[in-house]
Amino acid sequence: MATGMESELGKIASSLQEDDETKTPLQKRLASFGKRIALVVLAICAIVFCGGVMRGEAMVLMFLTAISLAVAAIPEALPPW
């Protein structure tokens, strides 16, 4: 009978602590998709900000609008970069 890291639960725990190099293809695709969607959302936010400033809106108001648009557009479930 083994105890600690030599037990079956210990072996499972040590396998979970390994590097992230063993990502599944789905995890890799989701990470790539998350990066692409974040870049597209940031580009749209920049366009909205610049367009509003060019129309004569207050810069602070357009900044807050762009930030709120970014927060609303990026889903919570996407994995971080």
N, C-alpha and C positions, 0 to 999 in steps of 0.2 A: 504494500500500500504506500503510495507516494503522497507527499504533502507539498504545499506551496506551488512553486512554478513547475514542479515535476508531475503534479496531478493533471488530470484531463482538463480541468478548468484553467489551470496555469498554462497549459499548452495553447489553449484557445486564446487566452489573454496575450500571450507572447506573439501569436500569429496576427492579432489585431494591431499590435504596435509596430509592425513592419512598415517599410517605406510605402509611399503612395504610387510606386512604379507598377503595381499590380492592378491598375485601374481597368475596369471592363470597357469594352468598346462603347457601350452606351454612356458611361461616365465621361469618356473622352469626347464623345459627340456633344453631350450636354454642356461640357465646359467650353467647347468651341462655339456652340450656339449662344451661350451666355455672353461670351466676349463680343460676338458679332452684334447681338441685340443691344448690348450696352453701348457700343460705338455708334450704332444707328440712332439710338435714343439721345445720346449726347450731341450728335450732329443736328438732330431736329430741335433740341433745346437751344443750341447756339443760333440756329436760324430764327427761332421764335424770339429770342432775346434781341438779336440784331435788327430784326424786322420791327419790333416794338420800339426800340430806341430810335430807329430811322423815322418812324411815324410821329415821334415827339412824345412818346410816353416816358414817364419817370424811370430812370435807370434802376432804382431800387425796386420799383414795382415789377419791372420786367425780369429782374434777377430772381425775385421771389416766385414769379410765375414759371420761369424756366426750371427752378429747383423743384417746385411742386409737380411740374410735368414729368421731370425725371423720376421722382419718387413714385408717382402713380404709374408710370409706364413700365418700370422694371419689376417683374414679378418677384415675390419673396422666395419662391421655391427654387429659383436659379442658384446653382452653386457659385460661390465667390471665385474670383480669378485665382 
